[in-house]
Amino acid sequence: MPIARFSLVALDCPDPLALADFYAQIVGGVPEVQTESDWVQLRLDTGTHLAFQQAADHEPPGWPDGPPQQSHLDFDVDDLDEGERAVLAIGARKSPTQPRPESWRVFLDPAGHPFCLVLA
């Protein structure tokens, strides 16, 4: 029996609302600013959520080298090229390191967090 239920992933970043808007364009949902302006939650129809917490001293992880990556998000897509065009158009940057670009591709969100588009 599990101890708890998964509810969300929270990412530190310099601008929580901007990062929530970025991810809303990828997975949908509506960003909700909590009573504290340093916390924005993106509620998704799937029942899981993404949250974004302001961190004034945020330093993006270096992928694959540099400050350690603490986590990353994977998003399934039916077409990697189409998915790539779409995330680049909303402000993602493609990582220069692509270990298996035929199966999954690594991008950096506007705050520097790595995320992957994975061929479904």
mmCIF file of the C-alpha atoms, coordinates in Angstrom:
data_MODEL
# 
_entry.id   MODEL 
# 
loop_
_atom_site.group_PDB 
_atom_site.id 
_atom_site.type_symbol 
_atom_site.label_atom_id 
_atom_site.label_alt_id 
_atom_site.label_comp_id 
_atom_site.label_asym_id 
_atom_site.label_entity_id 
_atom_site.label_seq_id 
_atom_site.pdbx_PDB_ins_code 
_atom_site.Cartn_x 
_atom_site.Cartn_y 
_atom_site.Cartn_z 
_atom_site.occupancy 
_atom_site.B_iso_or_equiv 
_atom_site.pdbx_formal_charge 
_atom_site.auth_seq_id 
_atom_site.auth_comp_id 
_atom_site.auth_asym_id 
_atom_site.auth_atom_id 
_atom_site.pdbx_PDB_model_num 
ATOM 1   C CA . MET A 1 1   ? 0.000  0.000  0.000   1.00 0.00 ? 1   MET A CA 1 
ATOM 2   C CA . PRO A 1 2   ? 1.449  3.395  -0.957  1.00 0.00 ? 2   PRO A CA 1 
ATOM 3   C CA . ILE A 1 3   ? 2.169  5.988  1.683   1.00 0.00 ? 3   ILE A CA 1 
ATOM 4   C CA . ALA A 1 4   ? 1.076  8.917  -0.460  1.00 0.00 ? 4   ALA A CA 1 
ATOM 5   C CA . ARG A 1 5   ? -0.370 9.945  -3.820  1.00 0.00 ? 5   ARG A CA 1 
ATOM 6   C CA . PHE A 1 6   ? 1.653  11.855 -6.365  1.00 0.00 ? 6   PHE A CA 1 
ATOM 7   C CA . SER A 1 7   ? 0.253  15.339 -6.850  1.00 0.00 ? 7   SER A CA 1 
ATOM 8   C CA . LEU A 1 8   ? 2.762  17.581 -8.645  1.00 0.00 ? 8   LEU A CA 1 
ATOM 9   C CA . VAL A 1 9   ? 6.301  18.407 -9.644  1.00 0.00 ? 9   VAL A CA 1 
ATOM 10  C CA . ALA A 1 10  ? 7.611  21.830 -8.590  1.00 0.00 ? 10  ALA A CA 1 
ATOM 11  C CA . LEU A 1 11  ? 10.394 23.635 -10.405 1.00 0.00 ? 11  LEU A CA 1 
ATOM 12  C CA . ASP A 1 12  ? 12.377 26.552 -9.007  1.00 0.00 ? 12  ASP A CA 1 
ATOM 13  C CA . CYS A 1 13  ? 12.711 29.446 -11.420 1.00 0.00 ? 13  CYS A CA 1 
ATOM 14  C CA . PRO A 1 14  ? 13.107 33.233 -11.535 1.00 0.00 ? 14  PRO A CA 1 
ATOM 15  C CA . ASP A 1 15  ? 9.598  33.933 -12.975 1.00 0.00 ? 15  ASP A CA 1 
ATOM 16  C CA . PRO A 1 16  ? 6.931  31.376 -11.964 1.00 0.00 ? 16  PRO A CA 1 
ATOM 17  C CA . LEU A 1 17  ? 4.087  32.774 -14.071 1.00 0.00 ? 17  LEU A CA 1 
ATOM 18  C CA . ALA A 1 18  ? 6.184  32.963 -17.239 1.00 0.00 ? 18  ALA A CA 1 
ATOM 19  C CA . LEU A 1 19  ? 7.371  29.364 -16.809 1.00 0.00 ? 19  LEU A CA 1 
ATOM 20  C CA . ALA A 1 20  ? 3.815  28.168 -16.060 1.00 0.00 ? 20  ALA A CA 1 
ATOM 21  C CA . ASP A 1 21  ? 2.639  29.885 -19.266 1.00 0.00 ? 21  ASP A CA 1 
ATOM 22  C CA . PHE A 1 22  ? 5.444  28.151 -21.203 1.00 0.00 ? 22  PHE A CA 1 
ATOM 23  C CA . TYR A 1 23  ? 4.446  24.681 -19.950 1.00 0.00 ? 23  TYR A CA 1 
ATOM 24  C CA . ALA A 1 24  ? 0.726  25.424 -20.424 1.00 0.00 ? 24  ALA A CA 1 
ATOM 25  C CA . GLN A 1 25  ? 1.470  25.781 -24.131 1.00 0.00 ? 25  GLN A CA 1 
ATOM 26  C CA . ILE A 1 26  ? 2.988  22.283 -24.124 1.00 0.00 ? 26  ILE A CA 1 
ATOM 27  C CA . VAL A 1 27  ? 0.492  20.317 -21.983 1.00 0.00 ? 27  VAL A CA 1 
ATOM 28  C CA . GLY A 1 28  ? -2.507 22.626 -21.601 1.00 0.00 ? 28  GLY A CA 1 
ATOM 29  C CA . GLY A 1 29  ? -3.980 23.664 -18.294 1.00 0.00 ? 29  GLY A CA 1 
ATOM 30  C CA . VAL A 1 30  ? -4.467 27.041 -16.704 1.00 0.00 ? 30  VAL A CA 1 
ATOM 31  C CA . PRO A 1 31  ? -1.810 28.674 -14.511 1.00 0.00 ? 31  PRO A CA 1 
ATOM 32  C CA . GLU A 1 32  ? -3.169 29.631 -11.099 1.00 0.00 ? 32  GLU A CA 1 
ATOM 33  C CA . VAL A 1 33  ? -1.288 32.148 -8.999  1.00 0.00 ? 33  VAL A CA 1 
ATOM 34  C CA . GLN A 1 34  ? -1.524 31.092 -5.361  1.00 0.00 ? 34  GLN A CA 1 
ATOM 35  C CA . THR A 1 35  ? -1.955 33.602 -2.549  1.00 0.00 ? 35  THR A CA 1 
ATOM 36  C CA . GLU A 1 36  ? 1.802  33.883 -2.432  1.00 0.00 ? 36  GLU A CA 1 
ATOM 37  C CA . SER A 1 37  ? 2.982  35.460 -5.690  1.00 0.00 ? 37  SER A CA 1 
ATOM 38  C CA . ASP A 1 38  ? 6.086  33.256 -5.653  1.00 0.00 ? 38  ASP A CA 1 
ATOM 39  C CA . TRP A 1 39  ? 4.076  30.067 -6.350  1.00 0.00 ? 39  TRP A CA 1 
ATOM 40  C CA . VAL A 1 40  ? 2.088  29.279 -9.516  1.00 0.00 ? 40  VAL A CA 1 
ATOM 41  C CA . GLN A 1 41  ? 0.348  25.981 -10.132 1.00 0.00 ? 41  GLN A CA 1 
ATOM 42  C CA . LEU A 1 42  ? -0.566 24.590 -13.531 1.00 0.00 ? 42  LEU A CA 1 
ATOM 43  C CA . ARG A 1 43  ? -3.616 22.387 -13.063 1.00 0.00 ? 43  ARG A CA 1 
ATOM 44  C CA . LEU A 1 44  ? -3.936 19.681 -15.691 1.00 0.00 ? 44  LEU A CA 1 
ATOM 45  C CA . ASP A 1 45  ? -6.935 17.590 -16.745 1.00 0.00 ? 45  ASP A CA 1 
ATOM 46  C CA . THR A 1 46  ? -4.911 14.450 -15.989 1.00 0.00 ? 46  THR A CA 1 
ATOM 47  C CA . GLY A 1 47  ? -5.112 15.056 -12.226 1.00 0.00 ? 47  GLY A CA 1 
ATOM 48  C CA . THR A 1 48  ? -1.406 15.717 -11.877 1.00 0.00 ? 48  THR A CA 1 
ATOM 49  C CA . HIS A 1 49  ? -0.036 19.213 -11.734 1.00 0.00 ? 49  HIS A CA 1 
ATOM 50  C CA . LEU A 1 50  ? 3.103  21.241 -12.330 1.00 0.00 ? 50  LEU A CA 1 
ATOM 51  C CA . ALA A 1 51  ? 4.105  23.996 -9.939  1.00 0.00 ? 51  ALA A CA 1 
ATOM 52  C CA . PHE A 1 52  ? 6.633  26.778 -10.243 1.00 0.00 ? 52  PHE A CA 1 
ATOM 53  C CA . GLN A 1 53  ? 8.304  28.431 -7.278  1.00 0.00 ? 53  GLN A CA 1 
ATOM 54  C CA . GLN A 1 54  ? 10.220 31.676 -7.435  1.00 0.00 ? 54  GLN A CA 1 
ATOM 55  C CA . ALA A 1 55  ? 13.856 31.360 -6.468  1.00 0.00 ? 55  ALA A CA 1 
ATOM 56  C CA . ALA A 1 56  ? 15.730 34.645 -6.720  1.00 0.00 ? 56  ALA A CA 1 
ATOM 57  C CA . ASP A 1 57  ? 19.082 32.850 -6.738  1.00 0.00 ? 57  ASP A CA 1 
ATOM 58  C CA . HIS A 1 58  ? 17.988 30.190 -9.241  1.00 0.00 ? 58  HIS A CA 1 
ATOM 59  C CA . GLU A 1 59  ? 20.873 28.725 -11.180 1.00 0.00 ? 59  GLU A CA 1 
ATOM 60  C CA . PRO A 1 60  ? 19.851 26.479 -14.071 1.00 0.00 ? 60  PRO A CA 1 
ATOM 61  C CA . PRO A 1 61  ? 21.248 22.976 -14.014 1.00 0.00 ? 61  PRO A CA 1 
ATOM 62  C CA . GLY A 1 62  ? 23.951 22.252 -16.553 1.00 0.00 ? 62  GLY A CA 1 
ATOM 63  C CA . TRP A 1 63  ? 23.033 19.419 -18.833 1.00 0.00 ? 63  TRP A CA 1 
ATOM 64  C CA . PRO A 1 64  ? 24.906 17.208 -19.398 1.00 0.00 ? 64  PRO A CA 1 
ATOM 65  C CA . ASP A 1 65  ? 27.751 18.970 -17.542 1.00 0.00 ? 65  ASP A CA 1 
ATOM 66  C CA . GLY A 1 66  ? 27.793 21.687 -14.912 1.00 0.00 ? 66  GLY A CA 1 
ATOM 67  C CA . PRO A 1 67  ? 25.609 22.131 -11.831 1.00 0.00 ? 67  PRO A CA 1 
ATOM 68  C CA . PRO A 1 68  ? 23.750 18.847 -11.335 1.00 0.00 ? 68  PRO A CA 1 
ATOM 69  C CA . GLN A 1 69  ? 20.372 18.237 -12.900 1.00 0.00 ? 69  GLN A CA 1 
ATOM 70  C CA . GLN A 1 70  ? 17.966 17.597 -10.046 1.00 0.00 ? 70  GLN A CA 1 
ATOM 71  C CA . SER A 1 71  ? 15.054 16.494 -12.215 1.00 0.00 ? 71  SER A CA 1 
ATOM 72  C CA . HIS A 1 72  ? 13.631 16.722 -15.697 1.00 0.00 ? 72  HIS A CA 1 
ATOM 73  C CA . LEU A 1 73  ? 10.267 16.288 -17.350 1.00 0.00 ? 73  LEU A CA 1 
ATOM 74  C CA . ASP A 1 74  ? 9.408  13.968 -20.241 1.00 0.00 ? 74  ASP A CA 1 
ATOM 75  C CA . PHE A 1 75  ? 6.550  14.640 -22.649 1.00 0.00 ? 75  PHE A CA 1 
ATOM 76  C CA . ASP A 1 76  ? 5.352  12.007 -25.128 1.00 0.00 ? 76  ASP A CA 1 
ATOM 77  C CA . VAL A 1 77  ? 4.766  13.174 -28.709 1.00 0.00 ? 77  VAL A CA 1 
ATOM 78  C CA . ASP A 1 78  ? 3.643  11.384 -31.861 1.00 0.00 ? 78  ASP A CA 1 
ATOM 79  C CA . ASP A 1 79  ? 6.072  13.295 -34.093 1.00 0.00 ? 79  ASP A CA 1 
ATOM 80  C CA . LEU A 1 80  ? 9.444  14.517 -32.788 1.00 0.00 ? 80  LEU A CA 1 
ATOM 81  C CA . ASP A 1 81  ? 10.000 17.042 -35.570 1.00 0.00 ? 81  ASP A CA 1 
ATOM 82  C CA . GLU A 1 82  ? 6.572  18.597 -35.106 1.00 0.00 ? 82  GLU A CA 1 
ATOM 83  C CA . GLY A 1 83  ? 6.992  18.645 -31.328 1.00 0.00 ? 83  GLY A CA 1 
ATOM 84  C CA . GLU A 1 84  ? 10.412 20.250 -31.680 1.00 0.00 ? 84  GLU A CA 1 
ATOM 85  C CA . ARG A 1 85  ? 9.069  23.014 -33.915 1.00 0.00 ? 85  ARG A CA 1 
ATOM 86  C CA . ALA A 1 86  ? 6.277  23.694 -31.456 1.00 0.00 ? 86  ALA A CA 1 
ATOM 87  C CA . VAL A 1 87  ? 8.419  23.941 -28.300 1.00 0.00 ? 87  VAL A CA 1 
ATOM 88  C CA . LEU A 1 88  ? 11.057 26.062 -30.042 1.00 0.00 ? 88  LEU A CA 1 
ATOM 89  C CA . ALA A 1 89  ? 8.311  28.435 -31.198 1.00 0.00 ? 89  ALA A CA 1 
ATOM 90  C CA . ILE A 1 90  ? 7.212  29.056 -27.604 1.00 0.00 ? 90  ILE A CA 1 
ATOM 91  C CA . GLY A 1 91  ? 10.687 29.734 -26.240 1.00 0.00 ? 91  GLY A CA 1 
ATOM 92  C CA . ALA A 1 92  ? 12.443 26.427 -25.602 1.00 0.00 ? 92  ALA A CA 1 
ATOM 93  C CA . ARG A 1 93  ? 16.092 26.050 -26.585 1.00 0.00 ? 93  ARG A CA 1 
ATOM 94  C CA . LYS A 1 94  ? 17.408 22.802 -28.026 1.00 0.00 ? 94  LYS A CA 1 
ATOM 95  C CA . SER A 1 95  ? 20.281 21.315 -26.062 1.00 0.00 ? 95  SER A CA 1 
ATOM 96  C CA . PRO A 1 96  ? 23.472 20.874 -28.075 1.00 0.00 ? 96  PRO A CA 1 
ATOM 97  C CA . THR A 1 97  ? 23.761 17.383 -26.551 1.00 0.00 ? 97  THR A CA 1 
ATOM 98  C CA . GLN A 1 98  ? 21.309 14.916 -28.106 1.00 0.00 ? 98  GLN A CA 1 
ATOM 99  C CA . PRO A 1 99  ? 22.115 11.317 -27.062 1.00 0.00 ? 99  PRO A CA 1 
ATOM 100 C CA . ARG A 1 100 ? 19.273 9.632  -29.021 1.00 0.00 ? 100 ARG A CA 1 
ATOM 101 C CA . PRO A 1 101 ? 17.545 12.248 -31.209 1.00 0.00 ? 101 PRO A CA 1 
ATOM 102 C CA . GLU A 1 102 ? 15.659 9.612  -33.196 1.00 0.00 ? 102 GLU A CA 1 
ATOM 103 C CA . SER A 1 103 ? 13.866 8.509  -29.988 1.00 0.00 ? 103 SER A CA 1 
ATOM 104 C CA . TRP A 1 104 ? 13.963 11.540 -27.688 1.00 0.00 ? 104 TRP A CA 1 
ATOM 105 C CA . ARG A 1 105 ? 15.246 15.081 -27.779 1.00 0.00 ? 105 ARG A CA 1 
ATOM 106 C CA . VAL A 1 106 ? 16.481 17.317 -25.013 1.00 0.00 ? 106 VAL A CA 1 
ATOM 107 C CA . PHE A 1 107 ? 15.414 20.948 -24.670 1.00 0.00 ? 107 PHE A CA 1 
ATOM 108 C CA . LEU A 1 108 ? 15.821 23.667 -22.059 1.00 0.00 ? 108 LEU A CA 1 
ATOM 109 C CA . ASP A 1 109 ? 12.852 25.658 -20.831 1.00 0.00 ? 109 ASP A CA 1 
ATOM 110 C CA . PRO A 1 110 ? 13.115 29.456 -20.439 1.00 0.00 ? 110 PRO A CA 1 
ATOM 111 C CA . ALA A 1 111 ? 14.500 29.025 -16.897 1.00 0.00 ? 111 ALA A CA 1 
ATOM 112 C CA . GLY A 1 112 ? 17.113 26.503 -18.080 1.00 0.00 ? 112 GLY A CA 1 
ATOM 113 C CA . HIS A 1 113 ? 15.465 23.279 -16.849 1.00 0.00 ? 113 HIS A CA 1 
ATOM 114 C CA . PRO A 1 114 ? 16.055 20.348 -19.198 1.00 0.00 ? 114 PRO A CA 1 
ATOM 115 C CA . PHE A 1 115 ? 13.013 18.498 -20.524 1.00 0.00 ? 115 PHE A CA 1 
ATOM 116 C CA . CYS A 1 116 ? 12.605 15.853 -23.182 1.00 0.00 ? 116 CYS A CA 1 
ATOM 117 C CA . LEU A 1 117 ? 10.198 15.170 -25.991 1.00 0.00 ? 117 LEU A CA 1 
ATOM 118 C CA . VAL A 1 118 ? 9.901  11.400 -26.320 1.00 0.00 ? 118 VAL A CA 1 
ATOM 119 C CA . LEU A 1 119 ? 8.570  9.578  -29.378 1.00 0.00 ? 119 LEU A CA 1 
ATOM 120 C CA . ALA A 1 120 ? 5.402  7.820  -28.191 1.00 0.00 ? 120 ALA A CA 1 
# 
